[in-house]
Amino acid sequence: MGEIPSTGALVPAVKPEPSPESAAVEPSLPPEPQFQTTVDEDVIMEDADKDMLCPICMQIIKDAFLTACGHSFCYMCIVTHLHNKSNCPCCSHYLTVSHMFPNFLLDKILQFLKKNSSSQMANTASPFQNLRQALEQIQSDLQYIKEDINSVERHKIELYRGKERFLVRTRILVNDPLATNSWPSSIDEHGSAIINGAHSVPVVQMGSGNSQSQKPDVMPQTKFQGLQRKDAYSGLDLQSVTPSAMVVARKRQIYSQFNELQKCYLRKRRYWNRQSHKWEERDRNTVSREGYNLGLEDFQSVLSTFTRYSRLRVLAELRHGDLFQSPNIVSSIEFDRDDELFATAGVSRRIKVFEFSSVVNEPEDVHCPIVEMPTRSKLSCLSWNKNMKNHIASSDYEGIVTVWDITTCQSVMEYEEHEKRAWSVDFSHTEPSMLVSGSDDCKVKIWCTKQEASVLTIDMKANICSVQYNPGSSIYVAVGSADHHTHYYDLRNISQPLHTFSGTSKAVSYVKFLSNYELASASTDSTLRLWDVKENLPLGTYRGHTNEKNFVGLSVNSEYIACGSETNEVYVYHKAISKPMARYKIDSSELNENEDGSGSYFISAVSWKRDSPTMLAANSQGTLKVLVLAA
């Protein structure tokens, strides 16, 4: 295989025509049929029975495919027909699977017709009815706001009363000589409130000057220093951010995304109101501990996690280039089971394993990996075993999926069934012996480390860019494809996806689970999307980064989504807000001035440290940064 250009491997577009050089040529979008787009919708509906029907099953075409002779069929219908005959059912022209291409335009037209038909009743409503519905919704929203303002005011009063009671008790303890010995334990019990309280300085300085009275000074200071060390990885940055500065930063974050937060509040309030009608009467007035409605409590959680951070700062930097070679693109970064080690891989044909604490705590010009394993081909993806700490899987440009033992630096298993480049591999969380891979050969394969052959194969219609197991089950797999869709499969029935999520206009390059039911996808249309795989619903769309052709990385945790950009920036989104909450750019000044093409660098991989605001990000130059969300 020829060398990949400096711009990196491009995300596949659609399934290419088979050719001997197909592994070296990027797939391209085949010509799509031309349709008259200005035809009246009523005429389309009237003619749908003769123009939009599959000639084989005589039903509305599903997953339309266009033949070289110009006819469109359901994908399953024409594939089944070609198993028996090698001709077009309409004109008898010689036809094989390699002469068919996805008919994206016809699929979009059919989706429009379906959506238009389902909303026809709503569209026929009179202007007066539409206005009345809008006014009713506004009245409901105003009622929500009124109720929630009252709840917040009540909770505010309760907090002030609690603060006053605490201050009274503190004064009693300070003024009572018998309570002096118990003062350190009181600080331990209420430490966070005293340190952060407005009266902390006057209270601490009320001692008489003897050694006993000085103990309160020592204890809070020691405890605060401990918090500073603890927060080195948490992003709180207590040394440089005072409580007042943190409040200002949070307010600034709210003002910058006020419209988005408003939409989020109303969306959650309406959702929980709809949910209340599904519950029994005794559950309808369920409130939180603070007395908030569940919708307000949900929004409070969003507001807290969204305003907690506003920027990314650098903890450490690692140059991935070898000592005697130029830097190389990092295609994948993965933390191990315990977040103690992380592995990198890319076009350098090496898997390098580093100790995270050493990279962060021991600043050096060059960090040496604790394990380095050479491979036969360029690597596209890594996945640590979720149970066996020493096992890691890789996929490469030759289509080989390998399971490695990092203690022996040897391969445990090698799977060579893929016919083209394998883009993605993932170990199951619940069944450590199972893993899934996806390839340019349009196949998803399920493997077991206890046998040499694949357990299951899913034949799809386009190149596979990304695969991942549902973290809560080994029978569900998400697939990102070059056919512009995200597919969700139940492995007990692979004849068709359980769900197919549409909406992206280009290839789906990554899929990642935030939880057992939340799935994030990235596309080269410069969007991220969040899906509910349980209810088969879209949850959000995120825009701000630039991604039109390269694999730029995607990583998620329970609240935040991180991705790269072709502007050499790392972007972080809160899952409830569609615009970025933080970003970090690797400036050209940080790069080697002697290197050409510094403006063409892009982020190529990102990875969150589990349950932490810390992440790793690498770019196409081979520079790896340890970043942390900060206030």
C-alpha positions in Angstrom: 0.0 0.0 0.0 1.3 3.5 -0.9 2.1 6.1 1.7 -0.8 8.1 3.0 -0.4 11.8 2.2 0.3 14.2 5.0 -3.3 15.2 5.3 -4.1 11.8 6.7 -6.5 9.1 5.8 -9.8 10.4 4.5 -13.2 9.3 5.7 -14.8 6.9 3.1 -17.7 8.3 1.2 -19.7 5.3 -0.2 -19.0 1.8 -1.4 -16.7 2.0 -4.4 -16.7 -0.2 -7.4 -14.4 -3.3 -6.9 -11.0 -2.9 -8.5 -7.5 -4.3 -7.9 -6.4 -0.9 -6.5 -9.4 -0.3 -4.4 -7.4 -0.4 -1.2 -5.3 2.5 -2.3 -8.1 4.6 -3.9 -10.5 6.6 -1.8 -14.1 5.7 -2.3 -16.1 8.4 -4.2 -19.7 9.2 -4.5 -21.3 7.7 -7.7 -23.3 9.9 -10.0 -26.9 10.3 -8.7 -29.9 10.4 -10.9 -31.4 13.7 -11.8 -34.9 14.5 -10.5 -37.1 17.5 -11.2 -37.2 19.1 -7.8 -39.8 21.8 -8.6 -42.7 19.4 -9.2 -45.8 20.2 -7.1 -46.0 18.0 -4.0 -49.6 17.0 -4.7 -48.5 15.7 -8.2 -45.7 13.7 -6.5 -48.2 12.2 -4.1 -50.6 11.3 -6.9 -47.8 9.7 -9.0 -46.1 7.9 -6.1 -47.9 4.7 -6.9 -46.2 4.3 -10.3 -43.0 6.3 -9.9 -41.9 5.4 -6.4 -42.7 1.7 -6.4 -40.1 -1.1 -6.5 -40.6 -3.0 -9.8 -40.0 -6.3 -7.9 -42.1 -6.0 -4.7 -44.4 -3.3 -6.0 -44.1 -1.4 -2.6 -42.7 2.0 -1.9 -39.0 1.7 -2.4 -37.0 1.1 0.8 -33.2 1.8 0.8 -33.2 2.7 -2.9 -30.3 1.5 -5.1 -29.7 2.7 -8.7 -28.5 0.3 -11.4 -26.1 1.2 -14.2 -29.1 0.9 -16.6 -31.0 3.6 -14.7 -33.6 1.7 -12.7 -34.2 1.9 -8.9 -35.1 -1.0 -6.6 -35.3 -1.8 -2.9 -31.8 -2.9 -1.9 -32.9 -6.3 -0.5 -35.2 -6.9 -3.5 -32.5 -6.4 -6.2 -29.8 -8.3 -4.2 -32.2 -11.3 -3.8 -32.9 -11.2 -7.5 -29.2 -11.1 -8.4 -28.6 -14.2 -6.4 -30.7 -16.1 -9.0 -30.2 -14.0 -12.2 -27.6 -11.6 -13.5 -29.9 -9.2 -15.3 -32.1 -6.2 -14.6 -35.7 -7.1 -13.9 -36.9 -4.2 -16.0 -34.8 -4.2 -19.1 -32.8 -7.6 -18.9 -29.5 -5.7 -19.1 -26.5 -7.6 -17.7 -26.3 -6.6 -14.0 -24.2 -7.5 -11.0 -23.9 -6.1 -7.5 -20.9 -4.0 -8.5 -23.1 -2.1 -11.0 -25.4 -0.7 -8.3 -25.0 2.4 -6.2 -27.0 4.0 -3.3 -29.7 6.4 -4.6 -29.5 9.0 -1.9 -31.7 11.5 -3.7 -34.6 9.1 -4.1 -34.3 8.1 -0.5 -34.5 11.8 0.6 -37.5 12.3 -1.6 -39.3 9.3 -0.1 -38.4 10.5 3.4 -39.9 13.9 2.6 -43.1 12.2 1.3 -43.4 10.1 4.4 -42.9 13.1 6.7 -45.3 15.2 4.6 -48.0 12.5 4.8 -47.6 12.1 8.6 -47.9 15.8 9.2 -50.7 16.4 6.6 -53.3 16.8 9.3 -51.3 19.4 11.2 -50.7 21.3 7.9 -54.4 21.5 7.2 -55.1 23.3 10.4 -56.4 26.8 10.0 -54.3 29.8 11.0 -56.5 30.4 13.9 -56.0 26.9 15.2 -52.2 27.2 14.8 -52.3 30.5 16.7 -54.4 29.1 19.5 -52.0 26.1 19.9 -49.0 28.5 20.0 -50.7 30.6 22.6 -51.6 27.6 24.7 -48.0 26.5 24.6 -46.8 30.0 25.7 -49.3 30.0 28.6 -48.0 26.5 29.7 -44.4 27.7 29.5 -45.2 30.9 31.5 -46.9 28.7 34.1 -43.8 26.5 34.3 -41.7 29.6 34.8 -43.9 30.9 37.5 -44.0 27.6 39.4 -40.2 27.3 39.2 -39.5 30.9 40.3 -41.6 30.2 43.4 -39.7 27.0 44.0 -36.3 28.7 43.7 -37.3 31.5 46.0 -38.5 29.1 48.7 -35.2 27.2 48.4 -33.2 30.4 48.5 -34.9 31.4 51.8 -34.2 28.0 53.2 -30.5 28.3 52.3 -30.3 31.8 54.0 -31.9 30.4 57.1 -29.5 27.5 57.1 -26.5 29.8 56.7 -27.6 32.0 59.6 -28.0 28.9 61.9 -24.5 27.8 60.9 -23.0 31.2 61.6 -24.7 31.3 65.0 -23.3 27.9 65.9 -19.8 29.0 64.7 -19.8 32.1 66.9 -20.9 30.0 69.9 -18.0 27.5 69.3 -15.4 30.3 68.9 -16.6 32.3 72.0 -16.9 29.2 74.2 -13.5 28.3 75.7 -14.7 24.7 76.3 -15.4 24.4 72.6 -11.8 25.3 71.6 -10.5 21.8 71.7 -13.4 20.6 69.5 -12.7 23.4 66.9 -10.5 21.3 64.6 -13.2 18.5 64.4 -15.8 21.2 63.7 -13.7 22.4 60.8 -13.4 18.8 59.5 -17.2 18.4 59.7 -18.0 21.7 58.1 -14.7 22.4 56.3 -16.0 23.3 52.9 -18.6 25.7 54.2 -16.0 27.5 56.5 -13.4 27.7 53.7 -15.8 29.0 51.2 -18.0 31.1 53.5 -18.0 34.9 53.5 -17.0 35.0 57.3 -14.1 32.5 57.1 -11.3 35.1 57.6 -12.8 36.9 60.6 -13.7 33.7 62.4 -10.2 32.1 61.9 -8.5 35.3 63.3 -10.4 35.5 66.5 -7.8 33.5 68.5 -5.8 35.0 71.4 -2.4 34.2 69.9 -1.5 31.1 71.9 -0.7 27.8 70.2 -4.1 26.4 70.7 -5.8 29.4 69.1 -3.4 29.1 66.2 -4.5 25.6 65.4 -7.6 26.7 63.5 -5.2 28.7 61.2 -3.1 25.6 60.5 -5.9 23.2 59.9 -7.9 25.1 57.2 -4.6 26.0 55.4 -3.4 22.4 55.4 -6.8 21.2 54.2 -6.9 23.9 51.5 -3.5 22.9 50.3 -4.7 19.3 50.1 -7.6 20.5 48.0 -5.2 22.3 45.7 -3.1 19.2 45.1 -6.3 17.1 44.6 -7.6 19.5 42.1 -4.5 19.4 39.9 -6.4 17.0 37.6 -9.9 18.2 38.3 -9.7 21.5 36.5 -10.9 23.6 39.5 -7.6 25.5 39.6 -8.1 26.8 43.1 -4.8 28.6 43.2 -5.8 31.0 40.5 -9.6 31.1 40.7 -11.2 32.8 43.6 -14.9 32.1 44.5 -15.9 35.5 43.2 -14.0 34.9 40.0 -15.7 31.6 39.6 -19.1 33.2 40.0 -18.2 35.7 37.3 -17.0 33.0 35.0 -20.2 31.0 35.5 -22.3 34.1 34.8 -20.3 34.8 31.7 -20.9 31.2 30.5 -24.6 31.6 31.1 -24.8 34.9 29.2 -22.9 33.5 26.2 -25.3 30.6 25.8 -28.5 32.1 27.2 -30.7 31.2 24.2 -29.4 27.6 24.2 -30.0 27.3 27.9 -33.5 28.7 27.5 -34.3 26.1 24.9 -32.9 23.4 27.1 -35.0 24.5 30.1 -38.2 24.6 28.1 -37.4 21.3 26.4 -36.8 19.5 29.7 -39.8 21.1 31.4 -42.2 20.1 28.6 -40.7 16.6 28.5 -41.2 16.0 32.2 -44.7 17.4 32.0 -45.6 14.9 29.3 -44.0 12.1 31.4 -46.2 13.1 34.4 -49.3 12.2 32.4 -48.0 8.7 32.0 -47.6 8.1 35.7 -50.3 7.2 38.2 -52.0 10.0 40.1 -49.9 9.4 43.3 -46.7 10.0 41.3 -47.7 13.1 39.4 -46.5 15.6 42.0 -43.1 14.0 42.5 -40.6 16.6 43.5 -36.9 16.6 44.3 -35.3 17.1 47.7 -35.1 20.8 47.2 -38.8 21.0 46.3 -38.2 21.4 42.6 -40.2 19.9 39.9 -38.4 17.0 38.1 -38.0 19.1 35.0 -36.4 22.0 36.9 -34.2 19.5 38.8 -33.0 18.1 35.5 -32.2 21.5 34.2 -30.4 22.4 37.4 -28.1 19.5 36.8 -27.5 20.7 33.3 -26.8 24.2 34.5 -24.4 23.0 37.1 -22.3 20.8 34.8 -22.4 23.3 32.0 -21.2 26.3 34.0 -18.6 24.3 36.0 -16.0 24.7 33.2 -15.4 27.3 30.5 -12.0 26.5 29.0 -9.4 23.9 28.4 -5.9 24.3 29.8 -2.7 22.2 29.2 -1.4 19.9 31.9 1.4 18.3 29.9 2.7 17.7 26.4 4.1 14.6 24.7 5.9 14.5 21.4 4.8 11.3 19.6 7.6 11.5 17.0 10.4 9.0 17.3 13.9 10.3 18.2 15.3 9.8 14.7 12.1 10.1 12.6 9.7 12.9 11.8 6.4 13.0 13.8 3.5 10.9 12.6 -0.3 11.1 12.6 -1.8 9.6 15.8 -5.0 7.8 14.7 -6.1 6.5 18.1 -5.6 7.1 21.8 -7.2 4.8 24.4 -7.0 4.7 28.2 -6.8 1.2 29.8 -9.3 -0.3 32.2 -8.0 1.6 35.3 -7.0 4.8 33.5 -3.4 4.3 34.6 -2.0 3.6 31.2 -2.8 5.0 27.7 -1.9 3.6 24.3 -1.4 5.5 21.0 -1.2 4.2 17.5 -1.2 5.6 14.0 0.8 5.6 10.7 4.1 4.9 12.5 3.3 1.2 12.6 3.8 1.1 16.4 1.6 0.7 19.4 3.1 2.8 22.3 1.9 2.5 25.9 2.6 5.3 28.3 2.1 5.7 32.1 -0.3 8.6 32.5 1.1 9.8 35.9 4.6 9.9 34.5 3.6 12.0 31.5 1.8 14.5 33.8 4.1 14.6 36.8 7.5 14.2 35.1 8.0 17.0 32.5 10.6 16.0 30.0 11.4 16.9 26.5 10.8 13.3 25.4 8.6 10.8 27.2 9.6 7.2 26.6 6.8 4.6 26.4 6.9 1.7 28.9 5.8 -0.7 26.1 6.4 -0.4 22.4 5.1 -3.0 19.9 5.9 -2.8 16.1 3.2 -3.8 13.7 3.2 -4.8 10.0 0.9 -2.1 8.8 -0.4 1.4 9.7 -3.0 1.3 12.5 -6.4 2.9 12.5 -7.9 2.1 15.9 -7.2 0.7 19.4 -9.4 -0.8 22.0 -8.4 -2.0 25.5 -10.0 -5.1 26.9 -12.4 -4.0 29.6 -11.6 -6.9 31.9 -8.0 -8.1 31.1 -5.8 -5.1 31.7 -2.9 -6.4 29.6 -4.9 -7.1 26.4 -5.4 -4.5 23.7 -6.9 -4.9 20.2 -5.9 -3.0 17.0 -7.2 -2.7 13.5 -5.0 -1.8 10.5 -4.8 -0.7 6.9 -4.4 -4.3 5.7 -7.7 -5.3 7.3 -6.1 -7.3 10.1 -7.6 -7.3 13.6 -5.0 -8.2 16.2 -5.2 -8.8 20.0 -2.0 -8.0 21.8 -0.6 -8.9 25.2 1.4 -5.8 26.3 3.3 -7.8 29.0 4.9 -10.1 26.4 4.6 -7.6 23.4 3.3 -10.5 21.4 0.0 -10.9 19.4 -2.5 -13.3 21.0 -4.8 -13.6 18.1 -4.8 -12.3 14.5 -8.0 -12.2 12.4 -7.5 -11.7 8.6 -11.0 -12.1 7.2 -11.5 -8.5 6.2 -10.7 -7.9 2.6 -9.9 -4.2 2.9 -8.7 -1.7 5.4 -10.3 -2.1 8.9 -11.2 1.3 10.4 -12.5 0.4 13.8 -12.4 -2.3 16.6 -14.1 -2.5 20.0 -14.1 -4.9 22.9 -17.4 -5.7 24.6 -17.8 -4.4 28.1 -19.9 -7.3 29.3 -18.3 -10.2 27.4 -14.5 -9.5 27.5 -13.8 -12.3 25.0 -16.0 -10.7 22.3 -15.0 -7.8 20.0 -16.4 -6.2 16.9 -14.7 -4.7 13.8 -15.7 -2.7 10.7 -14.0 -2.4 7.4 -14.0 -0.8 3.9 -15.2 -4.2 2.6 -18.6 -3.2 3.9 -18.6 -5.9 6.6 -19.1 -5.8 10.3 -17.5 -8.9 12.0 -17.9 -10.2 15.5 -14.9 -12.1 16.9 -14.2 -14.3 19.9 -10.7 -14.5 21.4 -11.4 -18.2 22.0 -11.7 -19.1 18.3 -9.9 -18.2 15.1 -12.8 -17.6 12.7 -15.4 -14.8 13.0 -18.5 -15.6 15.0 -20.9 -13.4 12.9 -20.7 -11.2 9.8 -23.1 -8.4 8.9 -23.0 -7.5 5.2 -23.8 -3.8 4.7 -24.2 -1.6 1.7 -21.3 0.9 2.3 -17.9 1.3 3.9 -17.9 0.9 7.7 -16.1 3.7 9.5 -16.8 3.0 13.1 -18.3 0.3 15.4 -19.0 0.1 19.1 -20.7 -2.3 21.5 -23.4 -1.0 23.8 -21.7 -0.7 27.2 -24.6 -2.5 28.9 -25.0 -5.4 26.6 -23.0 -7.7 24.2 -25.9 -8.2 21.8 -26.3 -4.5 20.6 -23.8 -2.9 18.3 -23.7 0.6 16.8 -22.3 1.1 13.3 -21.2 4.3 11.6 -21.3 4.0 7.8 -20.4 5.9 4.7 -24.1 5.6 3.6 -24.8 8.7 5.8 -26.6 6.7 8.5 -25.9 5.3 12.0 -27.2 1.8 12.3 -28.1 0.0 15.6 -28.1 -3.8 15.4 -29.4 -6.5 17.6 -27.0 -9.3 17.0 -29.7 -11.9 17.5 -31.3 -10.7 14.3 -29.0 -9.1 11.7 -31.3 -9.3 8.7 -31.9 -5.6 9.3 -30.9 -2.9 11.8 -33.0 -2.5 14.9 -32.8 1.3 14.3 -31.4 3.4 11.5 -30.7 7.0 12.5 -30.7 9.5 9.6 -30.0 13.2 9.3 -26.4 13.5 8.4 -25.5 14.5 4.9 -22.1 12.8 4.7 -20.4 9.7 6.1 -20.7 8.9 9.8 -17.1 8.6 10.9 -17.5 7.8 14.6 -20.0 6.3 17.0 -19.6 6.4 20.8 -22.0 5.5 23.7 -22.4 8.0 26.6 -24.7 5.5 28.4 -26.7 2.4 27.7 -29.2 4.4 25.7 -27.4 7.6 24.6 -25.3 7.2 21.4 -23.2 10.0 19.9 -22.2 10.0 16.2 -19.8 12.3 14.2 -20.0 13.0 10.5 -17.9 14.8 7.9 -20.8 17.3 7.5 -19.2 19.0 10.5 -21.9 17.9 13.0 -22.2 15.7 16.0 -25.5 14.1 16.8 -26.9 12.4 19.9 -29.5 9.6 19.6 -31.7 7.7 22.0 -31.2 4.0 21.0 -34.0 2.9 23.4 -36.7 5.2 22.1 -35.3 5.6 18.6 -35.2 9.4 18.8 -32.8 12.2 18.0 -31.7 14.0 21.1 -29.5 16.8 19.8 -27.2 18.2 17.1 -23.9 20.0 17.8 -22.2 22.4 15.5 -19.1 24.6 15.8 -16.1 22.5 14.8 -15.0 21.8 11.2 -14.8 18.3 9.8 -15.2 17.7 6.1 -12.8 14.9 5.2 -10.6 13.6 8.0 -11.0 11.4 11.0 -10.7 14.0 13.8 -11.6 11.9 16.8 -14.6 11.5 19.1 -14.7 10.8 22.8 -17.5 11.0 25.3 -18.3 10.7 29.0 -21.6 10.9 30.9 -22.0 14.7 30.4 -19.5 15.9 27.8 -18.7 15.2 24.2 -15.2 16.0 22.8 -14.1 16.0 19.2 -11.3 17.4 17.0 -11.5 19.9 14.2 -9.7 20.4 10.9 -8.7 23.8 12.3 -6.3 22.1 14.7 -8.7 22.7 17.7 -10.2 20.5 20.3 -13.9 21.2 21.0 -16.0 20.2 24.0 -19.8 20.2 24.0 -22.2 19.7 26.9 -24.7 17.0 25.7 -27.6 19.3 26.5 -26.3 22.4 24.6 -25.7 22.5 20.8 -22.9 25.0 20.8 -19.3 24.4 22.1 -18.7 25.1 25.8 -14.9 25.1 25.5 -12.2 24.7 22.9 -8.4 24.7 22.7 -6.2 25.4 19.6 -2.7 24.1 19.1 -1.2 27.3 17.8 1.3 27.3 14.9 3.8 29.0 17.2 3.9 25.7 19.2 4.8 23.7 16.1 8.2 23.3 14.6 9.0 26.4 12.5 11.1 24.3 10.1 8.1 22.1 9.2 6.1 23.0 6.1 2.3 22.9 5.9 1.7 23.9 9.5 -1.6 25.4 8.5 -2.9 22.0 7.3 -2.6 20.2 10.7 -5.8 18.9 12.3 -6.8 17.1 15.5 -6.7 13.4 14.8 -7.6 11.7 18.1 -9.1 12.5 21.5 -9.8 10.4 24.6 -11.5 11.3 27.9 -10.0 9.9 31.1 -13.0 8.1 32.6 -15.1 10.1 35.2 -12.7 13.0 34.9 -12.4 16.4 33.2 -9.0 15.4 31.9 -8.5 14.3 28.3 -5.8 13.4 25.8 -5.7 15.0 22.3 -3.3 14.4 19.4 -2.9 16.2 16.1 -1.7 15.1 12.7 1.8 16.4 13.5 2.1 13.8 16.2 1.8 16.3 19.1 -0.1 14.9 22.1 -1.5 17.2 24.8 -3.0 16.4 28.2 -5.9 18.9 28.6 -8.2 19.5 31.5 -11.4 21.4 31.7 -11.0 24.5 33.9 -13.3 27.2 35.3 
